Amino acid sequence: MRFPTLLAAILAASSALAADRTITDDTGRSVAIPEQPARVVVMHEPLLGLPLMELGVDVVGSYGRKDDGSFVTPVDFVDTVFGPGRVKPRGIGPVGQIDLEKLRALAPDLIVGMELDVEQLSTVAPVYLQNVSTGKAHGFSVEEELANVVGRKEAFAARRSAYAARLAAVRKALPDDGKKKTYLAVFLTDQLNALGDMSGAVQALEDLGYTRLSLAAENAPAGQGGSMLLVPLGAEAFGRLNPDLLVLMNTYMGDARDAQGTKAALERIVPGWERFLAPAKEGRVLYLDSAKVAMPTIASAEHTLDAVEAWLKR
């Protein structure tokens, strides 16, 4: 009498295995994952979770959320990038050590981590490691790569098509004198930082035809810094730079992310900058809300297009 039950279990297991596929992640590891993962946990919500959410993936857990559901930073990026109303992932540890018990309780069928994440996660579910470092990812390429991983190519194509239409409309409004235009995107913390390659802001600016300002060796950021998004930029070097478009954004670790807050933050680092910096004197400064535009999502690129359009209409 037990044979039918055993046969059913074997068939179910075979079906599950058939539904898996083996892919190579960004660190060269072979990983067997479901064709379309249904319960995904991410090890970095802004850089990995948001791109997946935009594709319609159910991100059930996130490293960086607290027990009460709040995010570790003052800003909840799900709300700022996508608007309120979305269900938030459950936390698996806000800082320090990952809570493996909470992770197992979520029963994930895929964990998406960064290239630095540890192998202990693979005791819970398959782990796919995605490059998110400056120099290894550009614009919203992370979202495109993850779409291939989780079987959401069509969802990404639809979002990209809508973005392309919006891009075309904004690009028509830009003055065209036939010259190549440069930009420099600066992210303010307690110092000046050149924004790295991976963000919706960079994608939109370059799709609009701007080219990143080439920094001479003496002005170039020193190394890659400790962040995947930012590279340090000296205040003295910054004062001599003259991009066609200077893009400024204040840290998302506080509420002062509008133009006035950003101006005040830069004044503390480079006193008098509005009086001597050429882009400031000539009205070539674009202020962006870092919490909306610094993530590698199409939505962040669209927020950037909105800001550019508003700037052109001033």
Secondary structure, DSSP 8 states (H G I E B T S, - for coil): --HHHHHHHHHHHHHHHHHEEEEE-TTS-EEEEESS-SSEEES-IIIIIHHHHHTT--EEEETTB-TTS-BSSSS-HHHHHH-TT----EES-SSSS--HHHHHHT--SEEEEETT--GGGGGTS-EEEE--SBTTB-TTHHHHHHHHHTT-HHHHHHHHHHHHHHHHHHHHHS---S--EEEEEEEESSSEEEE-S-SHHHHHHHHTTEEE----TTTS-STTTT-SSEEEE-HHHHHH---SEEEEEE-TTSS--SHHHHHHHHHHHSTTHHHH-HHHHTT-EEE--HHHHSSSSHHHHHHHHHHHHHHHT-
